[in-house]
Amino acid sequence: MQTDEALAAALQRGDTEALDLLVSRHYDALTGYCFRLLHGDRALAQDMAQETFLRVLRSIEQYRPPRPFKPWLYAIATHLARDHYSRADTRRTASMPDVDETHPIFIDADLNDDRLMAQDEAREVIDALAALPDAQREVLILYFYQDLPLMTIAETLDIPLGTVKSRLYHGVARLRERMLSDERR
């Protein structure tokens, strides 16, 4: 199996099959990353993941091997998400997507209480993440959901390692504080 870096180099040479392999390898995880960055908006996350791969195709000549491909890919997605919120200041007006309580997932009699509680907890985490400053949220998502090492996060976000550690520490503290205060209500 070819590495991501080898596939990116092949794409630079015009091999479009390499893009297909990169998309199949990273689309789901990238969509999950965008989903968390975009406050749980699944349709927007899917659009953002697709736009990320379009940007990869358009700017592949800017990729510089042997730089790892994955941080470069996630940096593009991160910049797109930032652009989304800076355009027309949508962050202030963005809200959580409406939940259709008539959807089968909510009325399926086979769902047990544990699964429903897990869904509630997942929504609480998404809400708590959405309340964090963008810089902290990005680091937490890359670290906990994408399992990227701290140095790779620093490369992805183009910030010093110490800044990543600080954002992670303060982000976890804020997230914990928010989750505990929500629990008390």
ChimeraX commands (.cxc) that place a marker at each C-alpha (Angstrom):
marker #1 position 0.00,0.00,0.00 radius 0.5
marker #1 position 1.33,3.42,-0.97 radius 0.5
marker #1 position 1.83,6.09,1.66 radius 0.5
marker #1 position -0.20,9.30,1.59 radius 0.5
marker #1 position 2.97,11.16,0.68 radius 0.5
marker #1 position 3.61,8.86,-2.31 radius 0.5
marker #1 position 0.01,9.33,-3.45 radius 0.5
marker #1 position 0.32,13.11,-3.14 radius 0.5
marker #1 position 3.51,13.00,-5.22 radius 0.5
marker #1 position 1.67,10.89,-7.82 radius 0.5
marker #1 position -1.16,13.43,-7.85 radius 0.5
marker #1 position 1.42,16.16,-8.48 radius 0.5
marker #1 position 2.45,14.19,-11.57 radius 0.5
marker #1 position -1.18,14.12,-12.76 radius 0.5
marker #1 position -2.29,10.70,-11.51 radius 0.5
marker #1 position -5.97,11.33,-10.64 radius 0.5
marker #1 position -6.36,7.79,-9.29 radius 0.5
marker #1 position -4.10,8.92,-6.46 radius 0.5
marker #1 position -6.72,11.49,-5.47 radius 0.5
marker #1 position -9.40,8.79,-5.43 radius 0.5
marker #1 position -7.26,6.75,-3.04 radius 0.5
marker #1 position -6.58,9.75,-0.80 radius 0.5
marker #1 position -10.29,10.59,-0.69 radius 0.5
marker #1 position -11.29,7.02,0.15 radius 0.5
marker #1 position -8.60,6.89,2.83 radius 0.5
marker #1 position -9.38,10.21,4.55 radius 0.5
marker #1 position -12.92,11.34,3.69 radius 0.5
marker #1 position -14.74,9.86,6.70 radius 0.5
marker #1 position -12.23,11.07,9.30 radius 0.5
marker #1 position -11.99,14.48,7.65 radius 0.5
marker #1 position -15.78,14.80,7.62 radius 0.5
marker #1 position -15.83,13.93,11.34 radius 0.5
marker #1 position -13.21,16.61,11.99 radius 0.5
marker #1 position -15.25,19.18,10.03 radius 0.5
marker #1 position -18.44,18.07,11.84 radius 0.5
marker #1 position -16.88,18.91,15.19 radius 0.5
marker #1 position -15.33,22.15,13.94 radius 0.5
marker #1 position -18.67,23.25,12.51 radius 0.5
marker #1 position -20.69,22.65,15.68 radius 0.5
marker #1 position -22.37,19.44,14.58 radius 0.5
marker #1 position -23.69,20.53,11.18 radius 0.5
marker #1 position -23.39,17.29,9.19 radius 0.5
marker #1 position -24.36,18.67,5.78 radius 0.5
marker #1 position -21.95,21.57,6.10 radius 0.5
marker #1 position -19.22,19.18,7.30 radius 0.5
marker #1 position -19.69,17.00,4.23 radius 0.5
marker #1 position -19.56,20.06,1.97 radius 0.5
marker #1 position -16.43,21.27,3.77 radius 0.5
marker #1 position -14.70,17.88,3.38 radius 0.5
marker #1 position -15.51,17.86,-0.34 radius 0.5
marker #1 position -14.26,21.43,-0.70 radius 0.5
marker #1 position -11.07,20.44,1.14 radius 0.5
marker #1 position -10.34,17.74,-1.45 radius 0.5
marker #1 position -11.11,20.18,-4.27 radius 0.5
marker #1 position -8.55,22.55,-2.73 radius 0.5
marker #1 position -6.07,19.68,-2.49 radius 0.5
marker #1 position -6.50,19.05,-6.21 radius 0.5
marker #1 position -6.20,22.75,-7.10 radius 0.5
marker #1 position -3.17,23.38,-4.90 radius 0.5
marker #1 position -1.33,20.05,-4.99 radius 0.5
marker #1 position 1.72,21.77,-6.50 radius 0.5
marker #1 position 2.08,23.64,-3.18 radius 0.5
marker #1 position 2.46,20.37,-1.26 radius 0.5
marker #1 position 6.12,19.81,-0.42 radius 0.5
marker #1 position 7.27,16.24,0.17 radius 0.5
marker #1 position 8.50,14.86,2.50 radius 0.5
marker #1 position 6.10,16.92,4.64 radius 0.5
marker #1 position 3.46,14.53,5.97 radius 0.5
marker #1 position 0.29,14.75,3.87 radius 0.5
marker #1 position -2.28,14.39,6.65 radius 0.5
marker #1 position -1.36,17.59,8.54 radius 0.5
marker #1 position -1.39,19.47,5.22 radius 0.5
marker #1 position -4.87,18.10,4.47 radius 0.5
marker #1 position -6.19,19.05,7.91 radius 0.5
marker #1 position -4.61,22.50,7.66 radius 0.5
marker #1 position -6.64,23.11,4.49 radius 0.5
marker #1 position -9.84,21.99,6.24 radius 0.5
marker #1 position -9.04,24.15,9.27 radius 0.5
marker #1 position -8.51,27.22,7.08 radius 0.5
marker #1 position -11.75,26.56,5.23 radius 0.5
marker #1 position -13.66,26.34,8.52 radius 0.5
marker #1 position -12.07,29.58,9.72 radius 0.5
marker #1 position -12.99,31.24,6.42 radius 0.5
marker #1 position -16.54,29.99,6.77 radius 0.5
marker #1 position -16.92,31.69,10.14 radius 0.5
marker #1 position -15.16,34.88,9.16 radius 0.5
marker #1 position -17.32,35.32,6.04 radius 0.5
marker #1 position -20.32,37.41,6.98 radius 0.5
marker #1 position -19.49,36.73,10.63 radius 0.5
marker #1 position -21.52,33.51,10.61 radius 0.5
marker #1 position -20.06,32.37,13.93 radius 0.5
marker #1 position -22.27,34.77,15.85 radius 0.5
marker #1 position -25.39,33.69,14.03 radius 0.5
marker #1 position -24.60,29.99,13.68 radius 0.5
marker #1 position -26.85,27.73,15.67 radius 0.5
marker #1 position -27.01,24.04,16.25 radius 0.5
marker #1 position -28.92,22.22,13.55 radius 0.5
marker #1 position -32.53,21.37,14.37 radius 0.5
marker #1 position -33.12,17.83,15.51 radius 0.5
marker #1 position -35.93,15.96,13.80 radius 0.5
marker #1 position -37.44,14.03,16.69 radius 0.5
marker #1 position -39.62,12.04,14.28 radius 0.5
marker #1 position -36.50,10.55,12.70 radius 0.5
marker #1 position -36.41,6.74,13.17 radius 0.5
marker #1 position -33.38,7.02,15.43 radius 0.5
marker #1 position -35.58,8.72,18.03 radius 0.5
marker #1 position -38.65,6.51,17.75 radius 0.5
marker #1 position -37.04,3.10,17.21 radius 0.5
marker #1 position -38.37,0.88,20.00 radius 0.5
marker #1 position -35.19,-1.22,19.96 radius 0.5
marker #1 position -33.04,1.65,21.22 radius 0.5
marker #1 position -32.12,1.16,24.82 radius 0.5
marker #1 position -31.56,3.79,27.50 radius 0.5
marker #1 position -27.77,3.42,27.36 radius 0.5
marker #1 position -27.70,4.30,23.67 radius 0.5
marker #1 position -29.98,7.29,24.19 radius 0.5
marker #1 position -27.80,8.47,27.08 radius 0.5
marker #1 position -24.71,8.11,24.89 radius 0.5
marker #1 position -26.39,10.23,22.20 radius 0.5
marker #1 position -27.25,12.89,24.78 radius 0.5
marker #1 position -23.69,12.88,26.10 radius 0.5
marker #1 position -22.28,13.15,22.58 radius 0.5
marker #1 position -24.52,16.16,21.92 radius 0.5
marker #1 position -23.41,17.74,25.22 radius 0.5
marker #1 position -19.76,17.31,24.22 radius 0.5
marker #1 position -20.43,18.86,20.80 radius 0.5
marker #1 position -22.22,21.77,22.49 radius 0.5
marker #1 position -19.37,22.22,24.97 radius 0.5
marker #1 position -16.78,22.09,22.17 radius 0.5
marker #1 position -18.79,24.66,20.21 radius 0.5
marker #1 position -18.58,27.04,23.16 radius 0.5
marker #1 position -14.76,26.95,23.21 radius 0.5
marker #1 position -12.68,29.55,21.41 radius 0.5
marker #1 position -11.82,28.36,17.89 radius 0.5
marker #1 position -8.10,27.99,18.66 radius 0.5
marker #1 position -8.74,25.65,21.61 radius 0.5
marker #1 position -11.50,23.71,19.85 radius 0.5
marker #1 position -9.24,23.00,16.84 radius 0.5
marker #1 position -6.46,21.62,19.05 radius 0.5
marker #1 position -8.83,19.46,21.12 radius 0.5
marker #1 position -10.50,17.98,18.04 radius 0.5
marker #1 position -7.18,17.22,16.34 radius 0.5
marker #1 position -5.79,15.65,19.52 radius 0.5
marker #1 position -8.75,13.69,20.91 radius 0.5
marker #1 position -10.83,12.90,17.82 radius 0.5
marker #1 position -8.19,12.70,15.07 radius 0.5
marker #1 position -5.49,11.19,17.34 radius 0.5
marker #1 position -2.79,13.47,15.96 radius 0.5
marker #1 position 0.42,13.84,17.96 radius 0.5
marker #1 position 1.12,17.27,19.44 radius 0.5
marker #1 position 3.96,18.00,17.00 radius 0.5
marker #1 position 1.73,17.14,14.03 radius 0.5
marker #1 position -0.96,19.47,15.40 radius 0.5
marker #1 position 1.67,22.23,15.62 radius 0.5
marker #1 position 2.58,21.62,11.97 radius 0.5
marker #1 position -1.06,21.45,10.90 radius 0.5
marker #1 position -2.00,24.72,12.56 radius 0.5
marker #1 position 1.40,26.33,11.90 radius 0.5
marker #1 position 1.91,27.26,15.55 radius 0.5
marker #1 position 4.66,26.48,18.08 radius 0.5
marker #1 position 4.47,23.23,20.06 radius 0.5
marker #1 position 4.24,25.20,23.31 radius 0.5
marker #1 position 1.14,26.98,22.00 radius 0.5
marker #1 position -0.45,23.62,21.16 radius 0.5
marker #1 position 0.23,22.38,24.69 radius 0.5
marker #1 position -1.18,25.55,26.21 radius 0.5
marker #1 position -4.33,25.45,24.09 radius 0.5
marker #1 position -4.81,21.78,24.91 radius 0.5
marker #1 position -4.40,22.37,28.64 radius 0.5
marker #1 position -6.69,25.41,28.78 radius 0.5
marker #1 position -9.20,23.86,26.37 radius 0.5
marker #1 position -9.52,20.70,28.47 radius 0.5
marker #1 position -9.92,22.81,31.59 radius 0.5
marker #1 position -12.68,24.89,29.98 radius 0.5
marker #1 position -14.37,21.82,28.56 radius 0.5
marker #1 position -14.29,20.08,31.96 radius 0.5
marker #1 position -15.65,23.21,33.65 radius 0.5
marker #1 position -18.46,23.52,31.11 radius 0.5
marker #1 position -19.39,19.83,31.30 radius 0.5
marker #1 position -19.45,19.89,35.12 radius 0.5
marker #1 position -21.56,23.06,35.21 radius 0.5
marker #1 position -24.01,21.52,32.70 radius 0.5
marker #1 position -24.16,18.38,34.83 radius 0.5
marker #1 position -25.14,20.38,37.92 radius 0.5
marker #1 position -28.13,21.94,36.17 radius 0.5
marker link #1:1,2 radius 0.2
marker link #1:2,3 radius 0.2
marker link #1:3,4 radius 0.2
marker link #1:4,5 radius 0.2
marker link #1:5,6 radius 0.2
marker link #1:6,7 radius 0.2
marker link #1:7,8 radius 0.2
marker link #1:8,9 radius 0.2
marker link #1:9,10 radius 0.2
marker link #1:10,11 radius 0.2
marker link #1:11,12 radius 0.2
marker link #1:12,13 radius 0.2
marker link #1:13,14 radius 0.2
marker link #1:14,15 radius 0.2
marker link #1:15,16 radius 0.2
marker link #1:16,17 radius 0.2
marker link #1:17,18 radius 0.2
marker link #1:18,19 radius 0.2
marker link #1:19,20 radius 0.2
marker link #1:20,21 radius 0.2
marker link #1:21,22 radius 0.2
marker link #1:22,23 radius 0.2
marker link #1:23,24 radius 0.2
marker link #1:24,25 radius 0.2
marker link #1:25,26 radius 0.2
marker link #1:26,27 radius 0.2
marker link #1:27,28 radius 0.2
marker link #1:28,29 radius 0.2
marker link #1:29,30 radius 0.2
marker link #1:30,31 radius 0.2
marker link #1:31,32 radius 0.2
marker link #1:32,33 radius 0.2
marker link #1:33,34 radius 0.2
marker link #1:34,35 radius 0.2
marker link #1:35,36 radius 0.2
marker link #1:36,37 radius 0.2
marker link #1:37,38 radius 0.2
marker link #1:38,39 radius 0.2
marker link #1:39,40 radius 0.2
marker link #1:40,41 radius 0.2
marker link #1:41,42 radius 0.2
marker link #1:42,43 radius 0.2
marker link #1:43,44 radius 0.2
marker link #1:44,45 radius 0.2
marker link #1:45,46 radius 0.2
marker link #1:46,47 radius 0.2
marker link #1:47,48 radius 0.2
marker link #1:48,49 radius 0.2
marker link #1:49,50 radius 0.2
marker link #1:50,51 radius 0.2
marker link #1:51,52 radius 0.2
marker link #1:52,53 radius 0.2
marker link #1:53,54 radius 0.2
marker link #1:54,55 radius 0.2
marker link #1:55,56 radius 0.2
marker link #1:56,57 radius 0.2
marker link #1:57,58 radius 0.2
marker link #1:58,59 radius 0.2
marker link #1:59,60 radius 0.2
marker link #1:60,61 radius 0.2
marker link #1:61,62 radius 0.2
marker link #1:62,63 radius 0.2
marker link #1:63,64 radius 0.2
marker link #1:64,65 radius 0.2
marker link #1:65,66 radius 0.2
marker link #1:66,67 radius 0.2
marker link #1:67,68 radius 0.2
marker link #1:68,69 radius 0.2
marker link #1:69,70 radius 0.2
marker link #1:70,71 radius 0.2
marker link #1:71,72 radius 0.2
marker link #1:72,73 radius 0.2
marker link #1:73,74 radius 0.2
marker link #1:74,75 radius 0.2
marker link #1:75,76 radius 0.2
marker link #1:76,77 radius 0.2
marker link #1:77,78 radius 0.2
marker link #1:78,79 radius 0.2
marker link #1:79,80 radius 0.2
marker link #1:80,81 radius 0.2
marker link #1:81,82 radius 0.2
marker link #1:82,83 radius 0.2
marker link #1:83,84 radius 0.2
marker link #1:84,85 radius 0.2
marker link #1:85,86 radius 0.2
marker link #1:86,87 radius 0.2
marker link #1:87,88 radius 0.2
marker link #1:88,89 radius 0.2
marker link #1:89,90 radius 0.2
marker link #1:90,91 radius 0.2
marker link #1:91,92 radius 0.2
marker link #1:92,93 radius 0.2
marker link #1:93,94 radius 0.2
marker link #1:94,95 radius 0.2
marker link #1:95,96 radius 0.2
marker link #1:96,97 radius 0.2
marker link #1:97,98 radius 0.2
marker link #1:98,99 radius 0.2
marker link #1:99,100 radius 0.2
marker link #1:100,101 radius 0.2
marker link #1:101,102 radius 0.2
marker link #1:102,103 radius 0.2
marker link #1:103,104 radius 0.2
marker link #1:104,105 radius 0.2
marker link #1:105,106 radius 0.2
marker link #1:106,107 radius 0.2
marker link #1:107,108 radius 0.2
marker link #1:108,109 radius 0.2
marker link #1:109,110 radius 0.2
marker link #1:110,111 radius 0.2
marker link #1:111,112 radius 0.2
marker link #1:112,113 radius 0.2
marker link #1:113,114 radius 0.2
marker link #1:114,115 radius 0.2
marker link #1:115,116 radius 0.2
marker link #1:116,117 radius 0.2
marker link #1:117,118 radius 0.2
marker link #1:118,119 radius 0.2
marker link #1:119,120 radius 0.2
marker link #1:120,121 radius 0.2
marker link #1:121,122 radius 0.2
marker link #1:122,123 radius 0.2
marker link #1:123,124 radius 0.2
marker link #1:124,125 radius 0.2
marker link #1:125,126 radius 0.2
marker link #1:126,127 radius 0.2
marker link #1:127,128 radius 0.2
marker link #1:128,129 radius 0.2
marker link #1:129,130 radius 0.2
marker link #1:130,131 radius 0.2
marker link #1:131,132 radius 0.2
marker link #1:132,133 radius 0.2
marker link #1:133,134 radius 0.2
marker link #1:134,135 radius 0.2
marker link #1:135,136 radius 0.2
marker link #1:136,137 radius 0.2
marker link #1:137,138 radius 0.2
marker link #1:138,139 radius 0.2
marker link #1:139,140 radius 0.2
marker link #1:140,141 radius 0.2
marker link #1:141,142 radius 0.2
marker link #1:142,143 radius 0.2
marker link #1:143,144 radius 0.2
marker link #1:144,145 radius 0.2
marker link #1:145,146 radius 0.2
marker link #1:146,147 radius 0.2
marker link #1:147,148 radius 0.2
marker link #1:148,149 radius 0.2
marker link #1:149,150 radius 0.2
marker link #1:150,151 radius 0.2
marker link #1:151,152 radius 0.2
marker link #1:152,153 radius 0.2
marker link #1:153,154 radius 0.2
marker link #1:154,155 radius 0.2
marker link #1:155,156 radius 0.2
marker link #1:156,157 radius 0.2
marker link #1:157,158 radius 0.2
marker link #1:158,159 radius 0.2
marker link #1:159,160 radius 0.2
marker link #1:160,161 radius 0.2
marker link #1:161,162 radius 0.2
marker link #1:162,163 radius 0.2
marker link #1:163,164 radius 0.2
marker link #1:164,165 radius 0.2
marker link #1:165,166 radius 0.2
marker link #1:166,167 radius 0.2
marker link #1:167,168 radius 0.2
marker link #1:168,169 radius 0.2
marker link #1:169,170 radius 0.2
marker link #1:170,171 radius 0.2
marker link #1:171,172 radius 0.2
marker link #1:172,173 radius 0.2
marker link #1:173,174 radius 0.2
marker link #1:174,175 radius 0.2
marker link #1:175,176 radius 0.2
marker link #1:176,177 radius 0.2
marker link #1:177,178 radius 0.2
marker link #1:178,179 radius 0.2
marker link #1:179,180 radius 0.2
marker link #1:180,181 radius 0.2
marker link #1:181,182 radius 0.2
marker link #1:182,183 radius 0.2
marker link #1:183,184 radius 0.2
marker link #1:184,185 radius 0.2
view
